[in-house]
């Protein structure tokens, strides 16, 4: 089984948060400073999650829970 298409739910959750921030910025609920601060924090979290991925992490099914 190939591991290329596996994306941990934590990364999907962070990407969903980024989409929410983009929506809030577009609707002018948050200003540019807050948007940039939050986006930078979330991008750092994504990079951290990607660095954690090794064969053991990829094969652990608990990392792929449904987001509901």
N, CA, C and O of each residue as an XYZ file, in Angstrom:
272
protein
N       0.848     -1.184      0.000
C       0.000      0.000      0.000
C       0.886      1.237      0.000
O       1.830      1.326      0.786
N       0.591      2.189     -0.873
C       1.409      3.392     -0.963
C       1.013      4.404      0.098
O      -0.160      4.531      0.450
N       1.993      5.112      0.593
C       1.768      6.096      1.648
C       1.601      7.505      1.105
O       1.380      8.435      1.881
N       1.698      7.686     -0.194
C       1.686      9.015     -0.781
C       0.355      9.730     -0.541
O       0.349     10.934     -0.288
N      -0.750      9.029     -0.615
C      -2.055      9.650     -0.513
C      -2.581      9.764      0.909
O      -3.685     10.270      1.112
N      -1.833      9.315      1.882
C      -2.275      9.400      3.268
C      -1.957     10.784      3.830
O      -0.818     11.248      3.779
N      -2.978     11.423      4.361
C      -2.793     12.724      4.996
C      -3.388     12.630      6.397
O      -4.579     12.351      6.541
N      -2.587     12.855      7.421
C      -3.104     12.775      8.791
C      -4.220     13.784      9.033
O      -4.210     14.881      8.474
N      -5.166     13.409      9.857
C      -6.310     14.273     10.123
C      -5.890     15.591     10.772
O      -6.570     16.603     10.597
N      -4.795     15.599     11.508
C      -4.323     16.843     12.145
C      -3.982     17.891     11.085
O      -4.283     19.072     11.263
N      -3.359     17.469      9.993
C      -3.015     18.412      8.926
C      -4.285     18.915      8.245
O      -4.383     20.099      7.924
N      -5.243     18.044      8.024
C      -6.504     18.462      7.410
C      -7.227     19.454      8.319
O      -7.808     20.428      7.842
N      -7.190     19.208      9.611
C      -7.818     20.108     10.577
C      -7.165     21.493     10.529
O      -7.864     22.506     10.567
N      -5.857     21.543     10.446
C      -5.141     22.818     10.380
C      -5.466     23.538      9.073
O      -5.679     24.751      9.072
N      -5.505     22.807      7.969
C      -5.837     23.419      6.685
C      -7.267     23.967      6.682
O      -7.536     24.993      6.056
N      -8.163     23.303      7.364
C      -9.534     23.795      7.488
C      -9.558     25.098      8.289
O     -10.324     26.009      7.975
N      -8.727     25.183      9.312
C      -8.627     26.416     10.096
C      -8.120     27.567      9.239
O      -8.573     28.703      9.383
N      -7.186     27.274      8.353
C      -6.664     28.304      7.451
C      -7.777     28.800      6.536
O      -7.902     30.003      6.309
N      -8.586     27.883      6.009
C      -9.707     28.291      5.150
C     -10.691     29.170      5.917
O     -11.216     30.138      5.368
N     -10.944     28.834      7.191
C     -11.829     29.652      8.011
C     -11.256     31.056      8.194
O     -11.991     32.039      8.103
N      -9.968     31.155      8.448
C      -9.338     32.467      8.600
C      -9.423     33.272      7.306
O      -9.651     34.481      7.344
N      -9.242     32.613      6.166
C      -9.374     33.308      4.885
C     -10.785     33.863      4.717
O     -10.963     34.982      4.236
N     -11.786     33.081      5.114
C     -13.179     33.539      5.042
C     -13.395     34.743      5.956
O     -13.997     35.737      5.551
N     -12.899     34.647      7.193
C     -13.075     35.752      8.139
C     -12.388     37.022      7.654
O     -12.908     38.120      7.856
N     -11.246     36.891      7.028
C     -10.542     38.058      6.498
C     -11.326     38.658      5.333
O     -11.456     39.877      5.224
N     -11.845     37.796      4.468
C     -12.608     38.263      3.316
C     -13.873     39.006      3.761
O     -14.284     39.972      3.119
N     -14.487     38.557      4.858
C     -15.694     39.206      5.393
C     -15.353     40.368      6.328
O     -16.247     40.985      6.906
N     -14.075     40.659      6.474
C     -13.574     41.762      7.301
C     -13.947     41.623      8.784
O     -14.212     42.612      9.467
N     -13.960     40.376      9.260
C     -14.204     40.127     10.674
C     -12.895     40.265     11.451
O     -12.897     40.706     12.600
N     -11.783     39.890     10.826
C     -10.462     40.046     11.443
C      -9.600     40.933     10.555
O      -9.798     40.992      9.342
N      -8.647     41.619     11.167
C      -7.777     42.496     10.393
C      -6.566     41.739      9.860
O      -6.353     40.574     10.195
N      -5.781     42.409      9.033
C      -4.628     41.776      8.399
C      -3.594     41.287      9.403
O      -3.004     40.223      9.215
N      -3.370     42.050     10.462
C      -2.382     41.666     11.460
C      -2.742     40.364     12.161
O      -1.899     39.481     12.317
N      -3.989     40.250     12.578
C      -4.439     39.036     13.251
C      -4.419     37.859     12.277
O      -4.033     36.748     12.641
N      -4.836     38.112     11.043
C      -4.826     37.066     10.019
C      -3.411     36.533      9.813
O      -3.190     35.322      9.832
N      -2.460     37.435      9.617
C      -1.077     37.023      9.380
C      -0.495     36.271     10.573
O       0.204     35.274     10.397
N      -0.778     36.742     11.781
C      -0.294     36.079     12.981
C      -0.812     34.644     13.062
O      -0.046     33.707     13.287
N      -2.119     34.484     12.874
C      -2.731     33.152     12.968
C      -2.248     32.229     11.850
O      -1.979     31.053     12.091
N      -2.139     32.748     10.650
C      -1.678     31.937      9.513
C      -0.257     31.448      9.764
O       0.047     30.281      9.518
N       0.611     32.320     10.248
C       1.996     31.910     10.525
C       2.046     30.811     11.583
O       2.816     29.860     11.452
N       1.230     30.935     12.631
C       1.170     29.890     13.661
C       0.713     28.562     13.061
O       1.294     27.516     13.350
N      -0.322     28.602     12.232
C      -0.853     27.379     11.638
C       0.123     26.754     10.640
O       0.241     25.531     10.570
N       0.812     27.581      9.878
C       1.805     27.046      8.944
C       2.945     26.359      9.689
O       3.460     25.336      9.239
N       3.336     26.924     10.824
C       4.363     26.279     11.646
C       3.876     24.933     12.167
O       4.646     23.974     12.222
N       2.596     24.853     12.553
C       2.038     23.585     13.025
C       2.025     22.543     11.910
O       2.307     21.369     12.151
N       1.700     22.970     10.693
C       1.699     22.031      9.565
C       3.104     21.497      9.326
O       3.286     20.296      9.129
N       4.087     22.370      9.341
C       5.469     21.933      9.140
C       5.901     20.963     10.233
O       6.584     19.976      9.957
N       5.504     21.241     11.477
C       5.829     20.351     12.588
C       5.196     18.975     12.382
O       5.848     17.954     12.598
N       3.935     18.943     11.967
C       3.246     17.676     11.725
C       3.907     16.904     10.582
O       4.034     15.681     10.648
N       4.320     17.606      9.556
C       4.973     16.937      8.423
C       6.324     16.353      8.828
O       6.720     15.307      8.314
N       7.034     17.012      9.738
C       8.327     16.516     10.193
C       8.175     15.263     11.049
O       9.082     14.432     11.097
N       7.040     15.119     11.721
C       6.812     13.961     12.576
C       6.543     12.692     11.776
O       6.613     11.589     12.319
N       6.244     12.836     10.517
C       5.817     11.689      9.728
C       6.993     10.775      9.381
O       7.874     11.129      8.598
N       6.975      9.605      9.982
C       7.883      8.541      9.611
C       7.009      7.317      9.349
O       5.784      7.423      9.394
N       7.602      6.170      9.080
C       6.810      4.987      8.740
C       5.862      4.585      9.872
O       4.727      4.182      9.616
N       6.316      4.691     11.108
C       5.471      4.319     12.241
C       4.277      5.267     12.350
O       3.149      4.828     12.576
N       4.524      6.551     12.190
C       3.462      7.551     12.257
C       2.455      7.351     11.129
O       1.246      7.431     11.346
N       2.951      7.096      9.943
C       2.094      6.917      8.767
C       1.222      5.678      8.907
O       0.069      5.689      8.476
N       1.739      4.628      9.490
C       0.991      3.381      9.606
C       0.065      3.317     10.817
O      -0.694      2.357     10.950
N       0.105      4.308     11.700
C      -0.767      4.342     12.869
C      -2.135      4.893     12.458
O      -2.256      6.065     12.101
N      -3.155      4.049     12.510
C      -4.491      4.443     12.067
C      -5.119      5.526     12.930
O      -6.044      6.197     12.474
N      -4.665      5.717     14.124
C      -5.210      6.766     14.994
C      -4.922      8.158     14.459
O      -5.579      9.118     14.862
N      -3.969      8.287     13.574
C      -3.643      9.585     12.985
C      -4.562      9.952     11.827
O      -4.437     11.026     11.239
N      -5.475      9.061     11.512
C      -6.374      9.284     10.373
C      -7.834      9.186     10.789
O      -8.667      8.674     10.041
N      -8.138      9.674     11.977
C      -9.523      9.677     12.468
C     -10.363     10.625     11.631
O      -9.872     11.630     11.116
N     -11.615     10.292     11.508
C     -12.532     11.178     10.792
C     -12.758     12.443     11.579
O     -12.865     12.412     12.805
N     -12.831     13.548     10.884
C     -13.092     14.827     11.529
C     -14.589     15.089     11.492
O     -15.131     15.511     10.471
N     -15.244     14.838     12.602
C     -16.683     15.069     12.643
C     -17.048     15.857     13.867
O     -18.223     16.155     14.083
